[in-house]
Amino acid sequence: MTLIELDHVNFRYPQAQSTALTDISLTIEEGERVAVVGANGSGKTTLGRLLNALYLPESGQVSIAGMDTRRMELHRVIRQVVGMVFQNPEDQLVAAVVEEDAAFGLENLGVPTLEMRRRVDEVLHTFDLWEHRQRPPHLLSSGQMQRLALAGVLVVEPRVVVFDETTAMLDPAGRRTVMARMDELHQRGATLIAITHFMGEAARCERVVVLDHGRVALDGTPAQVFADAERLAALGLHLPPAADLAQRLRLALPDLPLGILNTAELLAALPNYRGGPAQDLLREDLNVADAPVPVEMLRAEELGYVYLKGTPLAHRALQGVDLNVKTGVVHGLAGATGSGKSTLLQHLNGLLLPQEGRVRVGPYRLEDPKVDRYAVRRLAGLAFQNPDMQLFETFVGDEIAFGPRQDQLSRDEIRARVRWAMEQVGLDFESYKDRRSFALSGGERKKVALASILARKPEILLLDEPMAGLDPRSRGELLAALRRLTILGLTIVISSHQMDDLAGFVDEASVLAHGQNAFAGSVGEVFEREDELLAIGLEAPVAARAALELRRKGWPLAPGLVTPDALLAGLAAIGQGVR
C-alpha cells in the first residue's frame, strides 16, 4: 500500500533565487525503511518537512495516506501520522522539564494518565534520560537534547517517523540505541525515513534515495546505490566506512568478497594468516632529533566544575580532569554524550572559569580573577557544537567579518580575511558572502561558524564536534583544511564522536568518562583499546577493529594501526617480509 506520494513536487524558499527541490516524484510504501542521503544543501531536510506539512509544495502534490498536505484542515491528522525528529533538537523542545517534554505529544492526543506515565517512563529509560527527568531541557548536553527530541516523537508511536540527522550529535552507544529502536519500530510495521550523512546507517535501510541539488539522482537498494563509488564521490558522498575499507583492503587481500556494507560482514570475511612464521612487527619510532622542542600551550590540572552549583539542580560535569597540550599538536577529545567534553573546551578559552583546580591557556592563568578573558579568547577560538549559538549576523559575509572588525583591520584586510576563512572551510566567497545565515543548511551554518573563528587567526583552535551535520565530502574538505592549518603551527583541540575522523587527524587523544579522565595517549594507543572504548559508549575506528581481528587470526601486524592507510602499509610490510 502506498503511504507517501510526491508527484512532480517543486519547492522554493522565500526570496531564494533557485528551487530547493525540483520535480521530485517518489512513492514510499507502508512499512518501508528508506534512507535519504545527499550533500549539504541537497534538499534532504526540505523533503522531510514536506512530509508532515510543515512546508507546502510550490507546485505538485504531496499525499500522506491519501491526504493532500495543501488542505489545512488535515494538518493535525497528517502530523499524527508522520512524526519528525528535527536536525536541531532545540527546535522541538517545548516544556520546562525533561519528562514533561517527553509527555507533550501524548497530552495533546488525550492519552490516559496511567498509559502516558508508562510510556514516558519507558522511553526515558530507553534513551538514558531517567536521571535527568526533572532537569530543564536547555541544561542538557546537545546529545542528550537530541535523545529527548527523539523520545518525544517515538513515545507517540506514529505510523511514519522521519529522522532528520537524528544521530549526528550522538555518541556510538546512542546511535546503537537509536538503530535498535528503529529496528523495533520497523518490525512493528512503522514506515521509517532516515535523513542521514552516515552511509553506514543508510546501508541498514531497504532503499536509499540520493538527492543532488534538489533532484533525485539515485534510487535503489543499498547494494545498487553503493556499487558505484565514483558516482557517489561525484555526488559528494562516500561508501559506508566498512565498504570503503573492504574495497581498499582488496589490494592486499584480493579474496575479500564483494558487496560488504557493514563492519560485522567485513570482520567475518577477513582471512586467517597463511604466510610464514608469525613474528610481531614493532612500531617504527620516528627520528625526532631535529624536531623543535614543543612548548606547553594548554594545561588543566585537577579541573572540576558543577553546573548550578548550590542548587537542587546541581550537576557535576568535571571532576579532577587533567589535560596537557603542546604547540602544534592536534589533540582529540573523545567521550560519550555528557562526558564533559564541551565543558572542558569552554574552560580552554575562558567561557567558563574553573571552580576547582587550575587552567592555563598560553601565558594566561584562568584561576586568576584579574585574567584578561578577551585576550584569552583572542588567543584561543572556540567553534561551538551547535553553530546557531554563535551566529547572529543576517548575512554570511558580515558574520565572518565580525571578528576582524573588532581587531580594527582595514576594509581590504577584512575582505581578504573573510575570503581566506571561507576558502578554508569550503565555502565559495562570491556564492555565499551575501546569503542569509539562517537560510543555510545545518552543515553550511557549521562551516560559517568555523570560518568566523578562523577569520581572527587564533593560535589555538578549539573545535566542538565540528564534523557533526557535515556530508562526507565536506568532512573530508574540512579535515584537509585543518591539516593545512597545522602546518602553519596552529594548535588544535577537537572533540568528536566520530572515531574514524579523529584517528586520521589527531596526534594524541584523551578519553573522558562521566566527567573524569579515562585514559590518554597517542592516537594508536588510545584507539586500539577496543573493549575499554566500548565499555564507555564509544567505538574503535573500523580500521583499528579490522587490524585487531587480523591479529586474532594470526597476522603479525604492528601495533597502532588505526587508519586504512596504516593498515594497508602494515599488510604490505608483512607481504614483503614473508614472500
Secondary structure, 3 states (H helix, E strand, C coil): CEEEEEEEEEECCCCCCCCCEEEEEEEEECCCEEEEEECCCCCHHHHHHHCCCCCCCCEEEEEECCEECCCHHHHHHHHHHEEEECCCHHHCCCCCCHHHHHHHHHHHCCCCHHHHHHHHHHHHHHCCCHHHCCCCHHHCCHHHHHHHHHHHHHCCCCCEEEEECCCCCCCHHHHHHHHHHHHHHHHCCCEEEEECCCHHHHCCCCEEEEEECCEEEEEECHHHHCCCHHHHHHCCCCCCHHHHHHHHHCCCCCCCCCCCCCHHHHHHHCCCCCCCCCCCCCCCCCCCCCCCCCCEEEEEEEEEEEECCCCCCCEEEEEEEEEEEECCCEEEEEECCCCCHHHHHHHCCCCCCCCEEEEEECCEECCCCCCCHHHHHHHEEEECCCHHHCCCCCEHHHHHHHHHHHCCCCHHHHHHHHHHHHHHCCCCHHHHCCCEHHHCCHHHHHHHHHHHHHCCCCCEEEEECCCCCCCHHHHHHHHHHHHHHHHCCCEEEEECCCHHHHHCCCCEEEEEECCEEEEEEEHHHHHCCHHHHHHCCCCCCHHHHHHHHHHHCCCCCCCCCCCHHHHHHHHHHHHHHHC
